[in-house]
Amino acid sequence: MGPESVPLYHSSGVVEYLKSNISSDSLPDYLEWLYKAPKYTTYRLNNRTISADEAKTKLKSVLEDGEHTYSESLPDLFVHPLIRDVIVLGPRKTPAVQSAPYGKDVIVDSICGAAVLRGAHVYAPGVLGMPAGIKKGDEVNILADLEAGCRKGLKMEYAGKIVFIAKGISLMTRKELFADNCITSGIAIEVKSTTSCCTCLPANNPLVDDLSSMLLLQNLPSVICGWALNPQPGQIVLDACAAPGNKTTHLASLMNNQGTIVALDKTPSKVNLIKKNCEKRGASNVQAYAFDTTKAVVECGDIVVKCAQSGPPPYSPNSFDKVLLDAPCSALGQRPQLANWTSVSQLKSYPALQRKLFKSAYSLVRNGGQILYSTCTITLAENEEIVSWALESFPNLSLQELSPRVGGCGGKGWPVKGLTPEQQAKLLRFGPPMAEIPDGCAPCDTDTVGFFIALFHKNG
């Protein structure tokens, strides 16, 4: 039994909320699409350390080095035709089938299961249950717990709702995973094949480690955000909700480390992640601060404020040439969603926060500057309705065309109150695949996570 044959395990509250936030005709397609993992894997390369052709050659070497794990030809590998700093790794030719004998089933949590279906290996914290007889080197079936009911350390057969997702080779024993001095990190199971057909790179491979600072695993819509904002060398740019810093490092690469990027997140531990990410990727023009973006603007005259080039927030209005607002959201576009128990009250809380963040972004960007707003969710309330509210609240804002243009238009053709069809056409929404792939695009352009992008211009 594979993911395609199992219904999406959302709470009834989540489904009811989606009914009011997506066209009713489109909801079944969205639910089916969200349950399936994208078959394509995208890597953003660091232009400062490696070229696209070099990255493609090195990745091919990694795949060939692990060729013994493939029963068919190697997956497709190509540079994206429109986005030249993206390498696309295609799916395996055939899906995994349940093959290990009885007593070799390993249970993982739904989050780990989703990562496996995207091409990850099983790490020690994700393992919930493992029979006592499994030895290192044994072939095992990997099953995901859809009900969050499997007790950590389970030895017997699990009676809850599970789904087979992959097969792999055990690298750790039960004792290593669940004893008092258990191993809490590292790969517990090397995944060999998945039901999603997503390609897994070989585990514990030095070639993969060598590539870690040159290639970053990043969803295609996230990469498009940087290109669409198009920051220029010498500009002052704000990444308003920057953790973990993947988009921040892309902005730095596009600016060739010339100019200033201020990266904010209100959680100090997340700011440390941003700093580590920037150091690893060689993003030297980034200043990262633990600060709440909703409080990052101070009206002139209230206090003496440093300019954005020379110190921490708060900042005076009109301090930045461009603002990237990748807003906190309900993340209902993440794929695959094997299970989702988010409460309706949590879902409803995001639009108010997004409006507060947008108000700060609007104040901080200069006249003639740009704001890129994005989320990794699919609801109208957090996407098109935020755009409609922003255009009504700030009359000197206008929508701009997005480039590169992949994915679908805002609202997928649904009428959105406050937006004209022309305005909706300027938005970018990633959802269930379109019937036809636009000219110049690749199949991976629609087989992505759910995502939304809008680009605003602040007129003088």
FIKE-418528 format. One line per field, with one value per residue (C-alpha): chain; z, y, x; residue in one letter. Coordinates in Angstrom, 1 decimal. Each point is the difference from the previous one (the first is absolute). Example, Ala and Ser with C-alpha at 12.3 -4.5 7.8 and 13.67 -1.06 7.14 Angstrom:
REM residues 2
chaine = [A, A]
Z = [7.8, -0.7]
Y = [-4.5, 3.4]
X = [12.3, 1.4]
residu = [A, S]
//
This chain:
REM residues 460
chaine = [A, A, A, A, A, A, A, A, A, A, A, A, A, A, A, A, A, A, A, A, A, A, A, A, A, A, A, A, A, A, A, A, A, A, A, A, A, A, A, A, A, A, A, A, A, A, A, A, A, A, A, A, A, A, A, A, A, A, A, A, A, A, A, A, A, A, A, A, A, A, A, A, A, A, A, A, A, A, A, A, A, A, A, A, A, A, A, A, A, A, A, A, A, A, A, A, A, A, A, A, A, A, A, A, A, A, A, A, A, A, A, A, A, A, A, A, A, A, A, A, A, A, A, A, A, A, A, A, A, A, A, A, A, A, A, A, A, A, A, A, A, A, A, A, A, A, A, A, A, A, A, A, A, A, A, A, A, A, A, A, A, A, A, A, A, A, A, A, A, A, A, A, A, A, A, A, A, A, A, A, A, A, A, A, A, A, A, A, A, A, A, A, A, A, A, A, A, A, A, A, A, A, A, A, A, A, A, A, A, A, A, A, A, A, A, A, A, A, A, A, A, A, A, A, A, A, A, A, A, A, A, A, A, A, A, A, A, A, A, A, A, A, A, A, A, A, A, A, A, A, A, A, A, A, A, A, A, A, A, A, A, A, A, A, A, A, A, A, A, A, A, A, A, A, A, A, A, A, A, A, A, A, A, A, A, A, A, A, A, A, A, A, A, A, A, A, A, A, A, A, A, A, A, A, A, A, A, A, A, A, A, A, A, A, A, A, A, A, A, A, A, A, A, A, A, A, A, A, A, A, A, A, A, A, A, A, A, A, A, A, A, A, A, A, A, A, A, A, A, A, A, A, A, A, A, A, A, A, A, A, A, A, A, A, A, A, A, A, A, A, A, A, A, A, A, A, A, A, A, A, A, A, A, A, A, A, A, A, A, A, A, A, A, A, A, A, A, A, A, A, A, A, A, A, A, A, A, A, A, A, A, A, A, A, A, A, A, A, A, A, A, A, A, A, A, A, A, A, A, A, A, A, A, A, A, A, A, A, A, A, A, A, A, A, A, A, A, A, A, A, A, A, A, A, A, A, A, A, A, A]
Z = [0.0, -1.1, 0.7, -3.0, 1.5, 3.4, 0.7, 1.4, 3.7, 0.9, 3.0, -0.9, 1.2, -2.6, -2.8, 0.9, 0.2, -3.5, -1.4, 0.8, -1.3, -3.3, -2.9, 0.9, -3.4, 0.5, 3.6, -0.9, -2.4, 2.6, 2.7, -2.3, -1.2, 3.5, 1.0, -2.7, 0.1, -2.8, -2.2, -0.8, 2.2, -0.5, 1.2, -0.1, -0.7, 1.5, -3.1, 1.9, 0.5, -2.9, -3.4, -1.2, -2.2, 2.7, 2.5, -2.5, -0.6, 3.7, 0.7, -2.8, 1.6, 3.3, -1.8, -1.9, 3.2, 1.4, -3.2, 1.8, 1.8, -3.3, -1.9, -3.0, -1.8, 1.9, 0.5, -2.2, 1.1, -1.6, 0.4, 0.2, -3.4, 1.5, 3.4, -0.6, 3.6, 0.5, -0.6, -0.4, 1.0, -1.5, 1.4, 0.0, -2.8, 2.2, 3.5, 3.1, 0.8, 3.4, 0.0, 3.4, 1.8, 3.0, 3.1, -2.0, 0.2, 1.5, 1.0, -0.3, 0.8, -2.6, -0.3, -0.5, -2.5, -2.0, -0.1, -1.2, -2.8, -1.1, -0.2, 3.6, 2.0, 3.3, 2.9, 3.5, 1.6, -2.6, 0.9, 2.2, -0.2, -0.9, 0.6, 2.1, -2.7, -2.4, -0.6, -1.7, -3.8, 0.1, -2.7, 1.6, -0.9, 1.2, 1.0, 1.2, 3.0, -1.1, 3.4, 2.2, 2.2, -0.2, 3.3, -0.2, 0.2, -1.1, -0.5, -0.9, -3.1, -0.1, -0.3, -1.0, -3.5, -1.9, -3.6, -1.8, -1.4, -0.7, 0.3, 1.3, 1.8, 3.8, 1.3, 3.7, 2.3, 2.3, 3.0, -1.5, -0.6, 3.2, 2.8, 2.9, -1.8, -3.4, -3.1, -0.6, -3.4, -3.2, -2.7, 1.4, -3.3, -3.5, -2.3, -3.3, -1.7, 0.8, -1.1, -1.2, -2.4, 1.4, -0.4, 3.2, -0.1, 1.4, 3.8, 1.7, -3.4, 0.2, -3.4, 1.4, 3.0, -2.4, -1.8, 3.1, -0.1, -3.7, -0.4, 2.1, 0.0, -0.6, -1.4, -3.4, 1.0, 2.8, -2.5, -2.3, 2.9, -0.2, -3.8, 0.0, 2.6, -2.1, 2.6, -1.5, 1.2, 2.3, 1.1, 3.6, 0.3, 2.9, 0.5, 2.5, 1.2, -1.0, 1.9, -0.8, -2.6, -3.2, -1.9, 1.7, -1.4, -3.5, 0.2, 1.0, -3.0, -2.4, 1.4, -0.2, 3.7, -0.9, 2.0, 3.2, 1.0, 3.4, 1.1, 2.9, 2.1, 3.5, 1.3, 1.0, -0.8, -3.5, -0.5, 0.9, -2.8, -2.4, 0.9, -0.4, -3.3, -1.2, 1.1, -1.7, -3.3, 0.1, 0.3, 1.4, -0.5, 2.5, 3.4, 2.1, 3.0, 2.5, -0.3, -0.6, -3.5, 1.1, 2.3, -2.3, -1.3, 2.1, -1.3, -0.6, 3.1, 2.5, 0.8, -1.7, -2.3, -1.7, -3.8, -1.2, -1.2, 3.3, 2.9, 1.4, -0.1, 0.4, -3.2, -1.3, -2.9, -3.6, 1.1, -2.5, -3.8, 0.1, 2.6, -0.1, 2.2, 0.0, 2.6, 2.8, -1.2, 0.5, -2.3, -1.6, -3.3, 1.4, -1.9, 0.8, 2.9, 1.4, 3.0, 1.2, 3.4, 0.0, 1.8, -1.7, 2.5, -1.0, -3.7, 0.6, 1.9, -2.9, -2.1, 2.9, 0.5, -3.8, -0.1, 2.9, -1.7, -3.4, 1.7, 1.3, -3.4, -1.7, 2.4, -0.3, -3.8, -1.7, -2.7, -3.2, 1.8, -0.1, 2.5, -0.9, 2.0, 0.1, 2.0, -0.2, 0.5, -2.3, 1.7, -1.5, 3.4, 0.2, -3.6, -2.5, 2.8, 1.6, -3.4, -0.3, 3.5, -0.7, -3.3, 1.8, 3.1, -1.9, -3.1, -1.3, -0.3, -3.3, -1.1, -2.3, -2.5, 1.4, -1.8, -0.5, -0.7, 1.0, 1.8, -0.2, 0.5, 3.3, 1.0, -2.8, -1.8, 3.0, 0.5, 3.0, 1.6, -0.6, -2.8, -3.7, -2.3, -1.3, 3.6, 0.7, -3.1, 1.5, 3.0, 0.1, 1.6, 0.0, 0.4, -1.8, -3.4, -2.9, -3.0, -2.2, 0.9, -1.2, -2.7, 1.4, 3.3, 1.3, 1.5, 3.4, -0.1, 0.9, 2.1, 3.0, 3.4, 0.3, -0.1, -0.6, -1.2, -0.6, -0.9, 1.0, -1.1, 2.3, -2.1, 1.0]
Y = [0.0, 3.3, 3.7, 0.3, -2.6, 1.6, 3.1, 3.1, -0.3, 3.6, 0.8, 0.9, 3.5, 0.5, -1.3, 2.2, 3.0, -0.8, -0.2, 3.7, 0.9, -1.8, -0.3, -3.0, -1.4, 0.0, -1.4, -3.7, 0.6, 1.9, -2.7, -2.7, 2.1, 0.9, -3.6, -0.9, 1.0, 2.0, -2.4, 2.6, 1.2, 3.5, 1.2, 3.7, 0.3, 2.6, 1.9, 1.3, -3.5, -2.2, 0.3, -1.7, -2.4, -0.9, -0.6, -2.2, -2.0, -0.5, -1.1, -2.5, -1.4, -0.4, -1.9, -2.2, -0.7, -1.4, -1.7, -3.3, 1.3, 0.4, -2.8, 2.2, 2.9, 3.0, 2.8, 3.1, 2.8, 3.4, 3.8, 1.8, 1.6, 3.4, 0.1, -0.6, -0.4, -3.0, -3.7, -2.3, -3.7, -2.1, -3.0, -3.6, -2.0, -2.5, 0.3, -2.0, -3.2, -1.6, -2.7, -0.7, -3.1, 0.1, 1.5, 2.5, 3.0, 3.2, 2.7, 3.7, 3.1, 1.9, 2.9, -2.5, -1.8, 3.1, 0.7, -3.5, 0.4, 3.2, -2.0, 0.1, -2.9, -1.0, 1.7, -1.4, 2.4, -0.9, -3.7, -1.0, -3.8, -2.7, -3.8, -1.5, -2.3, 2.6, 0.1, 2.5, -0.7, -1.4, 1.0, 1.6, 1.5, 3.5, 1.0, 3.3, 0.4, 2.1, 0.3, 1.0, -3.0, -2.1, 0.0, 0.8, -3.3, -2.2, -3.6, -1.8, 0.5, 3.4, -0.1, 3.6, 1.5, -0.2, 0.2, -1.7, 2.8, -1.5, -2.8, 0.3, -1.5, 0.2, 1.8, -0.2, -2.6, 0.3, 0.1, 2.9, 1.9, -0.6, -0.9, 2.4, 1.2, 0.0, 1.6, 3.3, 1.0, -1.4, -2.2, -3.0, -1.3, 0.7, 0.3, -1.9, 0.8, 1.7, -0.3, 3.6, -0.9, 3.0, -0.6, -0.6, 0.9, -2.6, 0.2, 0.8, 0.8, 2.4, 1.4, 1.1, 1.7, 1.8, 1.5, 1.1, 3.6, 0.3, -1.4, 0.8, -2.2, 2.7, -0.1, 1.6, 2.7, 1.1, 0.6, 1.9, 2.5, 1.2, 0.3, 1.8, 2.6, 0.4, 1.8, 1.9, 0.4, 3.0, 0.1, -0.2, -3.0, -1.3, -3.6, 0.5, -3.6, -1.6, -3.2, -2.4, 2.3, -2.0, 2.9, 2.4, -1.7, 0.0, 3.8, 0.3, -2.1, 2.0, 3.2, -1.5, 0.9, 3.7, 2.2, -0.8, -2.6, 0.3, -3.4, 0.1, -2.8, 0.5, -3.3, 0.1, -3.7, 0.5, 3.0, -2.2, -2.4, 3.0, 0.9, -3.6, -0.3, 3.3, -1.0, -3.4, 1.5, 2.9, 2.7, 2.8, 3.0, -1.2, 1.5, -2.3, 1.2, -1.5, 2.5, 0.1, 1.4, 1.4, 2.3, 0.7, 3.4, 3.2, 3.2, 2.8, 2.3, -2.7, -1.0, 0.2, -3.0, -1.4, -0.6, -3.5, -0.1, 0.5, -1.6, -2.1, 0.9, 1.9, 2.0, 3.2, -0.2, -0.3, -1.7, -2.8, -0.3, -3.4, -2.2, -3.8, -1.0, -3.8, 0.1, -2.5, -2.0, -3.1, -2.0, -1.8, -0.2, -2.3, -3.3, -2.8, 0.6, -3.5, 1.4, 3.5, 0.7, 3.8, 1.6, 2.4, 2.7, -0.3, 0.2, 3.1, 1.8, 0.4, 2.8, 2.5, -0.6, 0.2, 3.4, 1.3, -1.1, 1.5, 3.3, 0.1, -1.1, 2.8, 2.6, -1.2, -0.1, 3.2, 1.7, -1.7, -3.2, -3.5, -2.5, -3.7, -1.8, -3.8, -2.9, -3.8, -0.4, -0.3, 1.9, 3.1, 1.7, 0.0, 0.6, 1.8, 1.6, 1.5, 1.4, 1.5, 1.5, 1.5, 1.7, 1.5, 1.0, 1.6, 1.7, 0.8, -3.8, -1.7, -3.6, -0.8, -2.8, -3.0, -1.4, -2.8, -0.9, -3.6, -1.5, 1.3, 3.4, 1.1, -1.6, -2.6, 1.9, 0.3, 3.5, 1.7, 3.0, 3.2, -1.3, 0.3, -2.9, 2.1, 0.3, -3.7, -0.8, 1.8, -2.3, -3.4, -3.0, -3.5, -2.6, -3.2, -0.4, 1.8, -2.0, 1.5, 1.2, 3.5, 0.5, 0.1, -1.7, -3.4, -2.8, 0.8, 3.5, -1.2, -3.0, 2.1, 0.9, 2.3, 3.5, 3.6, 3.1, 3.6, 3.0, 3.5, 3.4, 3.0, 3.0, 3.4]
X = [0.0, 1.6, -0.8, -2.3, -2.4, -0.3, -2.2, 1.7, 0.0, -1.1, -2.2, -3.6, 0.7, 2.8, -2.1, -3.0, 2.3, 1.4, -3.5, -0.5, 3.5, 0.2, -2.4, -2.3, 0.5, 3.8, 0.1, 0.1, 2.8, 1.9, -0.5, 1.2, 3.0, 1.1, 0.1, 2.5, 3.7, 1.5, 2.0, 2.7, 2.8, 1.5, 3.4, 1.0, 3.7, 2.3, 1.2, 3.0, 1.4, -1.3, -1.4, -3.2, 1.9, 2.5, -2.9, -1.8, 3.3, 0.6, -3.6, 0.2, 3.2, -1.9, -2.8, 2.4, 2.0, -3.2, -1.1, -0.3, -3.1, -1.9, -1.6, -0.6, 1.7, 1.1, -2.6, -0.1, 2.3, -0.1, 0.4, -3.3, -0.7, -1.1, 1.7, 3.6, 1.1, -2.3, 0.9, -2.9, 0.2, -2.8, -1.8, 1.0, -1.5, -1.9, -1.5, 0.9, -2.0, -0.4, 2.6, 1.5, -1.2, -2.4, 1.6, 2.1, -2.4, 1.2, -2.5, 1.0, -2.0, -2.0, 2.5, 2.9, -2.2, -0.6, 3.7, 0.7, -2.5, 2.0, 3.2, 1.4, 1.4, -1.5, 1.9, 0.0, -2.5, -2.7, -0.1, -3.0, -0.1, 2.4, -0.1, 2.7, 1.4, 1.2, 3.7, 2.3, -0.1, -3.6, -2.4, -3.0, -3.4, -0.6, -3.6, -1.3, -2.3, -3.0, -1.7, 2.9, -0.9, 3.1, 1.9, 3.7, 2.0, -2.9, 1.2, -3.3, -2.1, -1.8, -3.8, -0.5, -0.3, 3.2, 1.2, 2.9, 2.3, 3.4, 2.5, 3.5, 3.0, 0.3, 3.1, -0.9, -1.4, -3.0, 2.4, 1.9, -3.2, -2.0, 2.5, 0.7, 3.1, -1.7, 1.4, -2.0, 1.5, 1.2, -1.6, -1.9, -1.2, 1.5, -3.0, 0.4, -3.3, -3.4, -3.6, 0.3, 2.9, 1.9, 3.8, 2.1, 3.7, 2.3, 0.4, 3.4, 1.5, 3.0, -0.9, -3.4, 1.8, 2.3, -3.0, -1.8, 1.4, -0.4, -3.5, -3.0, -3.2, -2.7, -3.5, -0.3, -2.6, 2.4, 2.8, -2.4, -0.6, 3.6, -0.1, -3.3, 1.1, 3.2, 2.2, 2.9, 3.6, 0.3, -3.6, -1.3, -2.4, -2.1, -0.8, -2.8, -0.5, 3.2, 0.5, 1.6, 1.7, -0.3, -1.6, 2.4, 3.0, -1.6, -0.5, 3.7, 1.0, -2.1, 1.5, 3.5, 0.5, -0.1, -2.4, -1.7, -2.6, -1.6, -1.5, -2.5, -1.6, -1.4, 1.4, 3.7, 0.6, -1.3, 2.2, 3.0, -1.2, -0.1, 3.6, 1.3, -1.8, 1.6, 3.4, -0.3, -1.2, 2.5, -2.7, 2.2, -2.4, -2.6, -0.8, -2.2, -1.9, -2.5, -2.9, -3.7, -0.6, -3.4, 1.9, 2.9, -1.1, 0.1, -1.6, 2.5, 0.3, -0.9, 3.5, 3.4, 0.2, 3.1, -0.3, -0.3, 3.6, 1.6, -1.9, -2.8, -3.8, -2.2, 0.3, -1.6, -2.5, 1.2, 3.3, 0.0, 0.1, -1.7, -1.8, -0.4, -3.0, -0.2, -2.7, -0.7, -2.9, -2.2, 2.4, -2.9, 1.9, 2.7, 0.1, -0.5, -2.4, -0.4, -1.9, -1.0, -1.6, 0.3, -2.8, -2.4, 0.8, 3.7, -0.9, -2.1, 2.8, 2.4, -1.7, 0.0, 3.8, 0.6, -1.7, 2.1, 3.2, -1.1, -0.7, 3.6, 1.4, -2.0, 1.3, 3.6, 0.3, 0.8, -2.2, 0.9, 0.9, -1.5, -1.5, -0.2, -2.6, 0.0, -1.4, 0.2, -3.8, -3.0, -2.8, -1.6, 0.0, 3.9, 0.6, -2.3, -2.0, 3.2, 0.8, -3.5, 0.2, 3.5, -1.1, -3.0, 1.9, 2.9, -1.2, 3.5, 0.8, -0.3, 0.5, 2.9, 0.6, 2.0, 3.0, 0.8, -3.6, -0.7, -3.0, -3.5, -1.8, -1.4, -3.2, 0.3, -2.8, -2.2, -1.5, 1.6, -1.8, 2.0, 2.2, -0.5, 0.8, 2.9, 1.4, -0.5, 1.9, 3.0, 0.1, 1.7, -1.7, 1.5, -2.7, -1.2, 1.7, -1.4, -1.2, 2.7, 3.5, 0.7, 2.7, 3.5, -1.0, 1.0, -2.3, 1.5, -1.6, -3.4, 1.0, 1.0, -1.2, -3.0, 1.2, -1.0, 1.9, -1.0, 2.3, -1.0, 1.4, -0.2, -0.7, 1.4]
residu = [M, G, P, E, S, V, P, L, Y, H, S, S, G, V, V, E, Y, L, K, S, N, I, S, S, D, S, L, P, D, Y, L, E, W, L, Y, K, A, P, K, Y, T, T, Y, R, L, N, N, R, T, I, S, A, D, E, A, K, T, K, L, K, S, V, L, E, D, G, E, H, T, Y, S, E, S, L, P, D, L, F, V, H, P, L, I, R, D, V, I, V, L, G, P, R, K, T, P, A, V, Q, S, A, P, Y, G, K, D, V, I, V, D, S, I, C, G, A, A, V, L, R, G, A, H, V, Y, A, P, G, V, L, G, M, P, A, G, I, K, K, G, D, E, V, N, I, L, A, D, L, E, A, G, C, R, K, G, L, K, M, E, Y, A, G, K, I, V, F, I, A, K, G, I, S, L, M, T, R, K, E, L, F, A, D, N, C, I, T, S, G, I, A, I, E, V, K, S, T, T, S, C, C, T, C, L, P, A, N, N, P, L, V, D, D, L, S, S, M, L, L, L, Q, N, L, P, S, V, I, C, G, W, A, L, N, P, Q, P, G, Q, I, V, L, D, A, C, A, A, P, G, N, K, T, T, H, L, A, S, L, M, N, N, Q, G, T, I, V, A, L, D, K, T, P, S, K, V, N, L, I, K, K, N, C, E, K, R, G, A, S, N, V, Q, A, Y, A, F, D, T, T, K, A, V, V, E, C, G, D, I, V, V, K, C, A, Q, S, G, P, P, P, Y, S, P, N, S, F, D, K, V, L, L, D, A, P, C, S, A, L, G, Q, R, P, Q, L, A, N, W, T, S, V, S, Q, L, K, S, Y, P, A, L, Q, R, K, L, F, K, S, A, Y, S, L, V, R, N, G, G, Q, I, L, Y, S, T, C, T, I, T, L, A, E, N, E, E, I, V, S, W, A, L, E, S, F, P, N, L, S, L, Q, E, L, S, P, R, V, G, G, C, G, G, K, G, W, P, V, K, G, L, T, P, E, Q, Q, A, K, L, L, R, F, G, P, P, M, A, E, I, P, D, G, C, A, P, C, D, T, D, T, V, G, F, F, I, A, L, F, H, K, N, G]
//
